[in-house]
Amino acid sequence: MKIAIFGSGGVGGYFGGKLAAAGEDVTFLARGAHLAAMQTSGLHITSPLGEVHVPKVQAADRPQAIGPVDVVLFTVKLYDVDAAAATLLPLIGPNTVVITLQNGVDAMDMVAKYVGSDHVAGGAAYIVVVLDRPGHLHHTGGQNLVFGERDGRRSDRLAAFEAAGQRAGFGAKASNEVETELWIKFVRLSAWAAVTTATRSPMGVIRDNPALFEMMMKATDEAIAVGRARGVALPADIVESTLAMIPNFPATSKSSMLEDLERGRRLELPWLSGAVVRIGKEVGVPTPIHQFITTILTPFVNGK
């Protein structure tokens, strides 16, 4: 299976690195110092699950240098989706699938404008990983991908990628309910990202402070109400399953939006809390917590 990793930071670098280490034909699209480090020294992953070093990495700075592939793991930040998707066509063959792994619930439609709906599948990544220096990733928790075709069918192309992921040793699941899967993650991440970023605090601080924990759960309730009002079939036990997950997060874990804030980067706020507010207005559901978070973080949305 020929795979391109479009956006080789934390998420793309980790899953691409695991696939490459397992012998899959993987090429990373990257830029600058990170590209140079991979081309000279390969890709290193530090993880509680064991160290991974791929000494020889196929890496390029433009899709034209790669050509058509079977699967594109599309892992750029949401604010880069339009610009990046406009350059995807050299990677697209007759049966290529672009698996969008962005946060939020807008990425599939955004990418389909450039490559067509038949070439797009949705995905959600459950992982805590950061590119801490060029050519090196620091992984602290989770390693699961859920992905699915827009029409809910189990396609051969996603079944093949599911098998490749399982051979590589991470959780890979082809789902026939990708919209629900994306919204489950969106509900959880929008609340977690909101409160950790607004307070500049990792999960342990939120978890141990009753008032902050209550705020995070109210933000979760808002997103659930918005999703159900939009017609998304969220599970009846989503609150209970979310509560069961929270104790498993490392106390030091941070949302990617908090990581971006600390590094002076742009924020995905418009597609997280901002999207909860926007969709809430469309369906007539009030979202005061997410509105507050959106308001206080807006001055930082474009980074430094």
Order of alpha helices (4+ residues) and beta strands (2+ residues): beta-alpha-beta-alpha-beta-beta-beta-beta-alpha-beta-alpha-beta-beta-alpha-beta-alpha-alpha-alpha-alpha-alpha-alpha-alpha
